[in-house]
Amino acid sequence: MKPPEFKYVAARTVDEAIRHLGSHGEGAKVLAGGQSLTPMLNFRLLHPEVLVDINRVKELDFLSEKDGRLRIGALTRHRTVASSKLISEKWPVLSAAAAEVAHPAIRNRGTFGGSVAHADPAAEFPMITMLLDAEMKIASAGGAKTIKARDFFVSYLTTALQDGEILTEIQIPPLPAQTGWGFEELSRRPGDFAIAAAATTLTMKGKKCIEARICMAGVGATALRAPAAEAMLKDQELSGDLLEKAAHQASEDTDPSNDLHASANFRRHVAGVLVRRVLENAAQRAGKV
């Protein structure tokens, strides 16, 4: 397969990228790692007028901590996230998810911002940004703005990014003390997109869970939080029965579809099993179950 014809420009600064994006409107697409964009071009699912290559925009390639918050530049490669000691020590659920992203060759090229902006509902990074209440930093000719992860993902492969806007940075707040975490996914083969995935954090105070976060992938048009299940765990002493009930509630709140990889019922069932596992793992890591 060959892509359709398009113009190509290589930006060297964010301002230059914004200028090109603004001048072409909906006809412009950002090229970062290209691991999702290129196949879509080859299958002619996209017909852009111009590709704006941001690989030379060095100001978008960074990973650091500031005021306790993790800052990930949009051009940061998957392998950098997966190998980061900072992330493995302070945001280990993100580190665990990064280890499951595709294959080494793709992790060497794919970008964190590209995965988030692509918004595949089965991908690991959109799920983790929703789980950890990340904030997306957006730049455009009209200025900068911030969008919460819960508002950023709109539908399948659709985000709140508008024409002329570019995702520049993802910020993740610190995890509270005494927080356990869990991450699990099921795929047909290692490196494949998940049939279903689940991640959680449980924050304890004494014997009680004071905050629970549960997020699932592959079971809806976007990654899905499970507010009803989270509410079941909040301010409760954790037990095996309670975790089982919360996992069942989370699976009931999914909205999967049938496709060639799995039926909707199978995805829903798998989601419940995975949520139960990640809740157990998170509780054990927090030292309570």
matplotlib code that plots the C-alpha trace (Angstrom):
import matplotlib.pyplot as plt

x = [0.0, 1.1, 0.0, -1.8, 0.1, 0.8, 3.1, 5.8, 7.3, 9.8, 9.3, 12.2, 10.2, 6.8, 5.9, 6.9, 4.8, 1.8, 2.2, 2.1, -0.8, -2.8, -2.2, -3.6, -6.4, -8.0, -5.8, -2.7, -1.5, 1.4, 4.1, 6.0, 6.9, 4.6, 3.9, 0.1, 0.0, 2.0, -0.2, -3.3, -1.8, -0.8, -4.3, -5.6, -7.7, -6.3, -5.8, -3.9, -2.8, 0.4, 2.4, 4.1, 7.1, 8.0, 10.9, 13.4, 11.5, 13.9, 11.9, 9.3, 11.7, 12.1, 11.2, 11.6, 10.0, 9.0, 7.2, 6.5, 4.8, 6.0, 6.5, 6.7, 7.3, 5.1, 8.1, 9.5, 10.0, 8.3, 11.6, 12.6, 9.4, 9.9, 13.5, 13.1, 14.2, 12.3, 9.0, 9.7, 10.3, 7.5, 4.9, 5.4, 2.1, 3.1, 6.4, 4.6, 2.3, 5.2, 6.9, 3.8, 3.7, 4.2, 7.8, 11.3, 11.5, 8.2, 9.1, 12.4, 10.4, 6.9, 6.2, 4.3, 2.4, 1.7, 0.1, -2.0, -3.1, -3.9, -6.3, -6.7, -9.0, -6.9, -3.6, -1.8, -0.8, -4.3, -5.5, -2.7, -3.1, -6.8, -6.0, -3.5, -5.5, -3.0, -3.2, -2.5, -0.7, -1.9, -0.4, -1.8, -1.7, -4.3, -2.1, -1.6, -4.3, -4.6, -7.1, -7.7, -7.3, -10.9, -12.0, -9.2, -10.4, -13.7, -14.3, -12.6, -9.4, -10.8, -9.6, -10.4, -7.5, -8.8, -7.4, -4.2, -3.5, -0.6, -0.1, 3.2, 3.4, 1.7, 1.9, 1.1, 0.6, 2.4, 0.9, 0.0, 1.9, 0.8, -0.6, -0.6, -0.9, -1.8, -1.6, -2.7, -3.6, -4.6, -3.5, -3.3, 0.5, 3.1, 3.2, -0.3, -3.0, -4.8, -8.1, -8.7, -6.5, -7.0, -5.0, -5.6, -4.2, -5.4, -4.5, -4.8, -5.0, -4.7, -7.0, -9.3, -9.0, -9.3, -9.0, -9.5, -8.9, -9.8, -9.3, -9.8, -8.8, -10.2, -13.7, -15.2, -14.8, -12.1, -10.3, -12.9, -12.7, -15.1, -16.5, -19.2, -16.6, -14.3, -17.0, -17.7, -14.1, -13.7, -13.6, -14.0, -11.8, -10.7, -11.6, -11.6, -15.4, -15.4, -12.8, -14.8, -17.9, -16.0, -14.5, -17.9, -19.3, -16.4, -17.1, -20.8, -19.9, -17.9, -19.2, -17.2, -17.9, -17.6, -14.7, -12.6, -10.4, -13.1, -16.8, -18.2, -19.2, -15.7, -14.1, -16.5, -15.7, -11.9, -12.2, -13.8, -11.1, -8.3, -9.8, -10.0, -6.4, -5.1, -7.2, -5.6, -2.2, -2.7, -4.0, -1.1, 1.4, -0.3, 0.0, -3.6, -4.9]
y = [0.0, 3.5, 6.7, 9.5, 12.5, 15.2, 18.1, 17.8, 20.4, 19.9, 22.3, 23.1, 25.0, 24.8, 28.2, 27.0, 23.9, 26.0, 28.3, 25.4, 23.8, 27.0, 27.8, 24.4, 23.9, 20.4, 19.5, 19.3, 16.3, 16.2, 13.6, 12.5, 8.9, 7.9, 4.5, 5.1, 7.7, 5.9, 2.8, 4.9, 6.8, 3.6, 2.2, 5.6, 6.1, 9.7, 12.1, 15.1, 18.0, 18.4, 16.5, 18.7, 16.8, 17.8, 15.4, 18.3, 20.3, 19.5, 21.5, 18.8, 16.0, 15.9, 14.0, 15.6, 16.2, 19.7, 20.6, 16.9, 16.6, 14.4, 16.3, 14.4, 16.2, 15.2, 14.0, 11.8, 8.2, 5.2, 3.6, 6.7, 6.3, 2.6, 2.9, 5.9, 5.3, 8.4, 6.9, 3.4, 4.8, 7.4, 6.4, 2.6, 1.9, 4.0, 2.1, -1.2, 0.0, 1.3, -2.2, -3.6, -1.0, -2.8, -4.0, -2.5, -1.2, 0.7, 1.9, 3.3, 5.5, 6.0, 9.0, 9.5, 12.5, 10.7, 7.8, 10.1, 12.3, 9.2, 8.1, 4.5, 3.1, -0.1, 1.7, 1.8, 5.5, 7.0, 4.7, 5.6, 9.3, 9.0, 6.9, 9.3, 12.5, 13.9, 17.3, 17.9, 21.1, 22.5, 25.2, 27.2, 30.6, 31.7, 30.8, 27.9, 26.0, 22.9, 20.1, 17.4, 13.8, 13.1, 15.8, 15.3, 11.9, 12.3, 9.1, 6.5, 8.1, 11.5, 14.1, 17.6, 18.9, 21.5, 22.4, 24.4, 23.0, 20.8, 18.7, 19.8, 18.3, 15.8, 16.5, 13.9, 14.8, 12.9, 9.7, 10.1, 8.3, 4.7, 4.2, 0.7, 0.1, -2.6, -3.1, -6.0, -6.6, -9.4, -9.5, -12.2, -12.0, -9.9, -6.4, -6.6, -4.1, -5.2, -7.1, -5.6, -3.9, -2.5, -0.3, 1.0, 2.9, 2.5, 5.1, 3.9, 5.7, 3.2, 0.3, 2.4, 3.1, 6.9, 7.0, 4.4, 4.9, 2.3, 2.7, 0.2, 0.0, -1.9, -1.9, 1.4, 4.2, 5.7, 4.4, 4.3, 5.2, 3.2, 5.8, 3.5, 0.9, 3.5, 4.8, 1.3, 1.2, 4.8, 5.0, 1.3, -1.4, -3.6, -7.3, -9.9, -9.8, -6.0, -6.1, -8.8, -6.6, -3.6, -5.6, -6.8, -3.3, -2.0, -4.7, -3.8, -0.2, -1.1, -0.6, -2.9, -3.8, -7.0, -7.3, -10.0, -10.3, -10.8, -10.5, -7.7, -10.2, -11.7, -8.2, -7.4, -10.6, -10.1, -6.6, -7.8, -10.4, -7.9, -5.3, -7.9, -8.8, -5.2, -4.3, -7.3, -6.3, -2.7, -3.6, -5.9, -3.2, -0.9, -3.6, -4.1, -7.3]
z = [0.0, -0.8, 1.0, -0.9, -2.1, 0.5, 1.1, 3.8, 6.1, 8.9, 11.8, 14.2, 16.9, 18.4, 16.9, 13.5, 13.8, 15.0, 12.0, 9.5, 11.3, 11.4, 7.7, 6.6, 9.2, 9.1, 6.1, 8.3, 10.4, 12.9, 12.2, 15.4, 15.7, 12.8, 14.3, 14.1, 11.4, 8.7, 8.6, 8.4, 5.5, 3.7, 4.1, 2.9, 5.9, 6.0, 3.2, 4.7, 2.6, 4.5, 7.2, 9.8, 11.0, 14.6, 15.1, 15.1, 17.7, 20.6, 23.1, 23.0, 23.9, 27.7, 30.8, 34.2, 37.6, 38.8, 42.0, 42.4, 39.0, 36.2, 33.0, 29.7, 26.5, 23.6, 21.6, 24.4, 23.0, 24.5, 25.4, 27.4, 29.5, 29.9, 31.0, 33.3, 36.9, 38.0, 36.6, 38.0, 41.5, 41.7, 39.1, 38.8, 37.2, 34.2, 34.1, 34.1, 31.3, 29.2, 29.3, 27.4, 24.6, 21.3, 20.5, 21.0, 17.5, 17.9, 21.4, 20.0, 17.5, 18.9, 21.1, 24.3, 23.0, 19.7, 21.5, 23.7, 20.7, 18.6, 21.4, 20.5, 23.2, 23.6, 24.0, 27.4, 27.7, 27.2, 29.9, 32.3, 31.8, 32.7, 35.7, 37.0, 36.3, 33.9, 32.3, 28.7, 27.7, 24.4, 22.2, 19.3, 17.7, 20.2, 23.2, 25.6, 27.5, 29.7, 29.3, 31.9, 30.6, 31.4, 29.0, 26.4, 25.1, 23.3, 21.3, 19.2, 17.8, 18.7, 21.2, 22.2, 20.0, 17.5, 14.1, 14.5, 18.0, 19.1, 22.2, 23.8, 27.2, 29.6, 33.3, 35.9, 39.6, 42.3, 43.9, 47.5, 50.2, 51.0, 47.4, 45.9, 42.2, 39.7, 35.9, 33.8, 30.1, 27.9, 24.3, 21.7, 21.5, 23.4, 21.9, 20.3, 21.3, 24.4, 24.1, 27.5, 30.1, 33.6, 35.9, 39.4, 42.3, 45.9, 48.6, 52.2, 55.5, 58.3, 57.4, 55.1, 51.4, 51.1, 47.3, 44.6, 40.9, 38.3, 34.6, 31.7, 28.1, 25.1, 26.4, 25.1, 22.7, 25.0, 28.0, 30.8, 34.5, 36.8, 39.2, 40.6, 41.5, 42.9, 45.1, 46.5, 47.8, 49.1, 52.9, 53.3, 54.8, 52.0, 51.8, 49.1, 48.8, 48.4, 45.7, 43.9, 44.0, 42.8, 39.9, 38.9, 39.0, 36.9, 34.2, 34.2, 33.4, 30.2, 26.7, 24.5, 20.9, 18.9, 16.5, 14.8, 18.0, 20.6, 21.4, 23.5, 26.2, 26.3, 26.6, 29.4, 31.2, 30.8, 32.1, 35.3, 35.8, 35.2, 37.5, 40.3, 39.8, 39.7, 42.8, 44.7, 43.6, 44.5, 47.9, 48.5, 47.5, 49.9, 52.5, 53.4, 51.7]

ax = plt.figure().add_subplot(projection="3d")
ax.plot(x, y, z, "-o")
ax.set_aspect("equal")
plt.show()
